C-alpha cells in the first residue's frame, strides 16, 4: 500500500512530520495538524516506502508527490487578549503623557517616548525594569544635539542599528544609537523639501534604505521627497518596504500608500467617532490600530475588513491606547496614554 507522509514547516524553520491517512473510496489522503503558533507554513507530501516519517524530505527512498502547499495561520486575537502572553508593564502614575513605543528585536528592549519629560525611556522587556532615559531637555527647551522637546513617534531601524525619534516641537527627526547616543538629525520647521511642521511619526523600511515621516500640520506623508497627501495622519508603519500604513484622525480610516508609485488607498473606515492613532502590521499582514476614543485595539485584514475589536487584555480594560508594536516573538505590545504596556 502507498505510504504517504507529510512534513509541515513554519517560516522560523521549526517543523513536524506526520503520517497521512488514506481517505475511503478516494485517491486522496488527509491528516490533522494543530499549528503551535501563527505564521506562514509550508506543507510537503512524500511517498515513504520505507515507512520512516522523520526527515522524509531528505530520505533516500522518499519522493515528493506534489509542490509544497502554503498555509497561512493567523492569530485569534480575541482569545489571545483574554489570556495575555505576559503581565502588564506600568511606567508610573505620572499623568497622561506617553505617546510612542517601539522594540529592538535583537536586544529585548522597548523604547517609549515621554512628552512631559521630553525624553525616551528604555525598558528591559524581560525584567520590565527601566534601564535608562535619554534625550531630556533638562531645565530648558534647548535645541542642542540630541535634546528633545515633546517627542512623539519612535521606531527602530534594525538594518542600520539606529533609533529614529520624532522631535515634534523642534520640527525634526533625531537619530540615536540603540544605547541612546545622539548620531544626527534632519529637518527644520517649514513647508518645503526637508522641512516639517510638528512631525508626528517616523519609521524605516525593512531594507533600511528609506525613512517615512508623517507631518501633522502640513498634512502629508513623506518618503524622502515623495509626498502623499493625507488630511491629518497620526502614525505610520512601513511594511515590507512596499507600503506605508497610516491612520487619519479626520476620516477614522486607514491609509495604505505604495512607496514606488505614491498611490494611496483608503481602507476600513471605522466610523466618524473613532480616533485612530498608532498602527502596526503583524506577519500575516493584519493591520492593528489604536482607537484612543473608544479605548480599544482594532484588528483588520490586509484589505481593511474589521476582524476583532479588543477592549480588554486579561481582566484589564484598555484605557486610551496610543501606539503598538510587534515583539520578536510575534506578540503585540500596546501602549496607553497613562504608561501601561499590555501584551497580546
ABEGO torsion letter per residue (X at the ends): XBBBBBBBBBAAGBBBBBBBBBBBGBABBBBBBBBABBEBBBBBBBBBAAGBABGAAABAABBBABBBBBBBBBBBAAAAAABBABBBBBAEBAEBABABBBBBAAAGBBBBBBAAAGBBBBBBAAAGBBABBBGBAEABABABBGBBBGBBBBBBBAAAGBBBBBBAAAGBBBBBBAAGBBABBBEBBEABBGBBBGBABBBBBAAGABBBBBBAAAGBBBBEABBBBBABBABBBBBGGABBBBBBAAAGBBBBBBAAAGBBBBBGBAEAABBBBBBBBBAAGBBBBBBAAAGBBBBBBAAGBBABBBABBEABBBBGBABBBBBAAGBBBBBBAAGBBBBX
